[in-house]
């Protein structure tokens, strides 16, 4: 605990003499800044994907869980009669909050994305659809199917179970992939910073040898590298995070017609979540540089 406190004090307070050990510019500095900025930019979109997928899974689950559809598959002459009979059955079914037959215009709108706006319902054997909204406690789907089969043979109940589960599962897997991507991004940052720190330590091998001769400890030397690389990672990640948030802001606003693609972003308090990215990047850089410095200094003995 004392070592961690000392490390944090050195990180924020700094030491101008120790900072001279680490080259302020060059390949390692540019690599650290670029890697942190690029990975933070990608992390913003991974977060946006994960959070949007979570919202999508919740919305799909809530919307589909309380809705069902009844298809009336009957000849034109019997379709209206069968539809009226099905509505009467639904009116006396416990757990049904409301039920209504979709109009021709509404069914036309459902088919437009697939067949275009010029298609006519008369050209296709489209069944009449009845939208059923469940009450809070829901209804007995098996019992309703039995009643419909006896009283309305042309009616078929679809409670959306086969649609809801795969959609929610897909959205949850997208959310998981988003978090996996964030972990991989953090690992990539750690690997790149470790390589950069090793390169900087090897390039300054003679300076480190001289410092040891005059009494500098490995802890003092390592702190200099840790501080410089941690600050670089923080600054680079901050730049990448800001660029990522600006890119997210430029995405189209959420729309019902393309809810997932246009809803890929942050909402409400979730806009604060990306602010953690620079802090996490600095933490990853601190741990990676400390590990690399310890190994490299042992090798330079």
Helices and strands as residue ranges (DSSP letters): H 2-13, H 16-19, H 27-65, E 67-72, H 76-91, E 96-101, H 104-115, G 121-123, E 128-134, H 141-151, E 155-158, H 161-203, H 205-213, H 218-249, G 256-258, H 259-262, G 268-275, H 276-299
